[in-house]
């Protein structure tokens, strides 16, 4: 009888171990919006309804102080590497290859521990097919190699990179709206998964201008929103929200939602700021969401003020994360260390990460810790440092980096008391400026240490 009892316990333990083992590695879905403003989403007071994002926020954790780069390619560099984009000299949207060939990217790291990997959407880290996602760790890729594309023709501006829509780095012609195409590819890929854990990266082109939404989506926009531009922009937000819902539904149908980490954020702030009304006539946007609503934050896409770099961000993991808020400081560079830790990946690049594993703090296992966030704007013309509730902003004015006549504007804000950066304290607190500047220069020392050389 004792032997029978022992065998029963052993069988139970083995079953439990196998079950736990199957749950060790979560699926990971990272959804990135393009140019979505702080107040474009309903849960920040936006005019356009975003029910799927609202539900994701209700069931997950909102990161209230999550920072990205001021523009797209740099944010994508930070996500893929866990390092500040300035280390690679990437500070502007670019069609040139952003990363050295041997870069240990997030998908490459996850593949070492058994993950299937897919990108569906906008790459913008090398706009030629031979520089695409499949060369940097993605098993499957689809969408735009270059930047924001026309919603229906899927072309990128004009010139050498205008033909950019691809599947696995082979240029293709597709019919349909860009938001639907990206979402449909994500759903198909989820449906085709086997037992292996997976990483799905879905960087949408919505709500990057120009927007031209299907009439069915414009018709769904609340009547209170008027003006052609405002209604199409609201429809773009709603269409994006629906695409998020379709991805979540595919996870549910596949039985993978419970142990799936789902992250939603934007690559930078909205493309316009407080002075939206100067860019669109009153008869086009008399009432409703103007393109890129960052209010009440100061600044817009391209700036290192809060409106340019603080993004609406959600994290959901039903199996292990209780709903709530995380008010600590986070940055796009943190996701690679965090996700690698949760997946059990230990890449050799870890010692060079600027980001950190935030899971112990987000999950409540550890208290929130102070940390410094270093931000570089386009062309290194502006840099910022967040630390201890303070923010230093350095803006260079001049013709070029080597211009000895250029001048520097120094601003200091106390974000805890002045989150909208209305009062510059630099002249009143020179010692604080000196201390923060020294910290900024210390963090900047590694800039350009990994620039593409070949």
N, C-alpha and C positions, 0 to 999 in steps of 0.2 A: 504493500500500500504506500509505503514511504517512497519507493521507486516511482510509482505511478504519479504520486503527488509532485515529485521532483520533475518528471517529464512534462507534466501539465504546466508547471511554472516556467520551465525552460521554453516550451512552445509559446506560452503567452509572452515571455520576454522577447523571444525572437520576432514574434508578430509585432509587438510594440516597437521594437528597434527598427524593423523594416518600415513600419508606418511612420515613425519619426524621421527616418532617413529620407523618405519620399517627400517629407515636408520641410527638410532642411533648407533647400534652395528655393526661394520664392521666385515666381515669374516677376519680371520687371517691365513696366510700361511707362515710358517717359513721353509726355505729350507737351510739345512746345508751340505756343502761339507766336505770331509774328507781328510786332508793333502793337500789341494789345495794351491799352492804357490802364492805369491803376483803377480808374472809375468807369471803365467800359463794361465791367461785369456787374450783374445785379447785386451781388453780395457786398459791393462797395458803393451802392447807390446808383448804378447805371440804369439808363432808361430802357435798354433792351433786355427782355427776359432771358435768363440763362438757367433754366431749371435743372439741367444735368450737372452743371458746375455747382449750383446751390446745394444739390443733394450730395455731391462729392465733398463739399465743405462740411455739411451737416454730419456726414458719416465718418469724416476723417479729421485731419489736423490742418489748420491754416497757419502757414509760416508768415507772420505779419511783417517781418523785416528781412525779406529775402532779396538779395542784390544780384544783379546781372551786369553785363557790360552795356555801354550806351548804344551800341549798334550790334548788328547780327553776327557777322563772322567771328568777332571776338568772344561773344557769349558761347557760340558753338565750340570754339577752341577750348574754353574753360571747362565745358561739360565733358568733352571728349578726353581731356588730359588730366583734370584735377589741378591744373596749374593756371596762373594768371596768363591771360592772352598775350601780355606784353613780353613774356619770356620768349615767345615765338615771333615777336615783332608784328603781331597781328593786332591792329588797332582800328581798322576801318573795314567796311564791306569790301571783299576782294575776290577776284576770280582766279588769282594765282594760287598755286598750292600753298596751303597754310602750314602743314606739318611735315617734318622730315619723314622719310619712308619708314624708318624703324621705330616711330613713336609708339609707345605702349598706350593704346587708346582704351577707353572703357569697354567697348565690345571685344577687343583683343584679350583683355584681362579676363572677362567673363567666359570667353571661349575656353580658356585654360581649365575651367572647372565645369565644363560640360554644357554650356549654354548655347542654344541656337540664337542667332542674331539677325535682326532685320531693321532696315531704315525705310520708311515710306514717307516721302515729303521732300523738304528742302535741305540740301547738303551745304553748299556755299563755303566749302573749304578747299576748293579746287574744281574749276568748272569745265575741265576737259574730261572726257570719258576715262582716260587712262589715269586720272587723279581722283576717281570717285570713291564711294564708300566701300566697295568690295576690296579696295586696296588697303583699307584701314580697319578690317576686322568684321565687316558685315557679310554674312552669308548671302543675304538677299537684299537688294536695294531697288528703289523705284521712286520716281518723282523728278524734281528739278535739281540738276547739278549746280546751277547758278542761283541767283537770288530770287526775289519776288517776281513771279511770272504773271502774265496776263491770265485772268481767270478762265477764259475759254480757249484761247489759242495755245496757252502754256509756253509762250515764248518769253525770253528775257531781253527786254530793251531791243537794241540793234547791234549789229557787229558780229565779232567772232564767236560770241557765246549765246547768240540769240536762239539757236537750236540746242535745247538743254534737257528736254523731257526724255527720260531713259528708263529702261528696266535692266538691271544688272550691267550698267554702263554701256548698253547698246541703245542708241537714240531711236525713239519710237514716236509714232503719231497716234494720239488717243483722242477720243471724243468725250465731252462731258465737262462739267464744272470742276475746277481744281480741288475744291474741298471734298466733293464726292469721290473723286478718283483716289485721293490719298486715303480716305476712310475705307473705301471698298477694298483697297489693297491690304490694309491693316486687318480687316475682318477676314478676308480670304486666307491670309497668312496664319492668323490665330486658328481658324478652322482646320488647317492642315497640320497642326502641331501633333507630335507624338508625346512620349512620356518625358522627354528632356525638358529641363527648365528653359525659359526663353527670355530674351531682352528685345523688346519692341520699342523702337525710337520713332515717334511720329511727329516730326516738325512740320506743322501746317504752314501754308503761305498766308492764310487768313490771320489778321485783318489788314495785311499790307496793301497799301494803295497801288494800283487802282482797284476799286471794288466794282464789280458788276454782277449782281446776284440774279438767280433765276426768279422769274415773276412769281412763282409759287411762294418763295421766301419773302419777297417784298410784300406780298399780300398778307402775310402773317404778322407783319410789323404792327404794333399798336397804333391805332388811329391818332393817338396823342402826339406821335412823332411825325412831323411834317417836313417837307423839303426833300428834293430828290436825293441829294448827297446824304442827308441824315437818314433817310429811309433805307437806302442801299447799305450804308454803313451798319445800321442796326440789324439789317437782314444778314450781313456778313457775320456779325457776332452771334446771332441766333443759329445760323447755319453751322458755325464752328462748334457751338454748344451741342447741337444735334449730333455732329460727327463724334464728339467725345462720348455721347450717350450710346452711339452705335458700337464703339469699341468696348465700352463697359458691358453692353448687352452680349457681345460676342464672347467675352470672358466668362460671363454667367452661363451662357449656353454650353460652352466647352467645359464647364465645371471647374474653372481655374480662377474665379474671382476672389475666393476666400483667401487664398495664399498668394495673391498678386499685389505687389507694390505698385501703386499708380501715382504718378507725379504729374502735376500740371503747373506750368508757369509760362512766362513770355520772354522773348529774347531781349527785349528792351522796352522802354516806355513808349507811350503813344507818340505818333509822328507830329502832333501839334500840341500846343500847351494852352496857357491862359489866353493867348491872342488868336484863338481859332477863328474868331469872327473877322479877322483881317485877311484870312485866306479863302473864305467862302462867302459869297454874297448872302445877304439876309433872306432873299427869296429861295435860296437853296437849303439853308439850315436855320430856319427861324425858331425851331423847337425840336430838341432831341439830341441824340449823341453825336457830337461833332467828332470827326476822325481823330482819335487819340486823346481821349479825355483823361488827363492825369490829375485833375483836381481832387483834393486841395494841394497836392504836392507841387513844388516849384520845378519848372524845367520840362524838358521834352526829350524825345529820341535824339541822341547825339551829345547830350550834356551829361555832366557828372553830378548834377543836382538830383534830388530824390526822384523827381518825375521822369528822369531819363534812365534810372538804374534800379528803382525799387518796383518789383513786379508782383502782381497777384499770384500767389503760390499755394497749392494744395497738395497734401500727401495723404494717401489712404492705403491701409493694409489691414483689412478686417481681421485676419488671423491674430495679429499681434499689437495693433495700435488702437487705443481708445480715442474717441472723438475729443477734440479740444483745440487749443491754440498753442503755438510755440512763438513766444515773443523775443527769443534770443536772436542774435545776428547770424544770418546764414548767407552764403554766396554760392553761385553756380558751380564754383570749383569744389564745393563740399560733396557734391553728389557722387563723384567717382570714389573717393575714400569711403563714403558711407555705404554705397551699394556693393563695393568690393568686399567690405567687411561682412555685410549681411549674406553675401553669396559664398564667402569663404575663399575669395581670391586674394593672393598676396603678390602683386606684381613688383618687379624690381624697381620701378619708378617711385615707389611709395615714399622714399626718403626725400624726394624732390617735390612732393605735393605742396601746394599752397593751401589747398582745402584740408578739411579735417573730417573725421568720422563723427557726425552729429547724432547718430542713433542713440547713444546712451543719454543724451540730453533731451532729445525729442521724445523718447519713450518714457522719460521720467526716472530712469535708473540713476542718473547723476544730476546735480544741480546745473543750471545754466551758467556758463562761464563767460567772462569777458574775453573778447578777442578783437584783433585789429583786422580791418578789411581795406585792402589796397585796390584802387580803381584807376585805370588809365583810359582817357578819352581818345577820340580820333586824332591820329598824328602826334600823340604825346603832347598835344597843346593844352590839355587839362589833366590834372591828376587830383585824386582825393584820398583821404584817409579817415576812416571811422574808427574811433577807439574810445571806450568808456563814456559813451553818450555824446562825445564831441565829434565834429567833422571839420577837417581842414580841406579847403579847396584852393588849388594853385592853378591859375590860368595864365598861359604865356601868350602875349600879344606881339606879333612880329611877322615878317615875311617868311621866315623859314627857321628850321632848327638851328642852323649855323649863323643866323642873323644876330650879330653882337648888339644891335640896337633894340632888340626885342625887350619888352618890359613884362613884368609879372604882376598879376593881381592876386592878392592874398585875402582869403575870406575864412572866417571862423564862425561856426554855428554850434549851438548847444541843442542837439536834436531832441534830447529828452524834454526840454522845455519849449523848444521851437522847431517842431518836426517839419514845418513848411519853409524853413530857411528864410525867414523874413528879416532877421536882425543879425548883422555882421558884427562880431565881437573882436575882430582881429586887432583893431587899434587899442582897445581897452585891455587886452590880455596878451601882450607880446611874449610873455614867458610860456604861456600855453602854446602859442604858435611855434615858438622855437622847439619845444619838446615834441610836438606832433610832427614838425618838419623833419626832425632827426629820425623819428620812427619811420616816416614815409621814405626817406632816402635809404634807410636800412633795408626796407622791404623792396625797394626798387633796384637794389644792387644786382639782382639776378636777371634784370631785363635784358632781352635779346640774347640770352645764353643758348637758345635752341632755334635760332632762325634757320630757315631752309637755306642750305648752302649749295646744293647741286641743281 
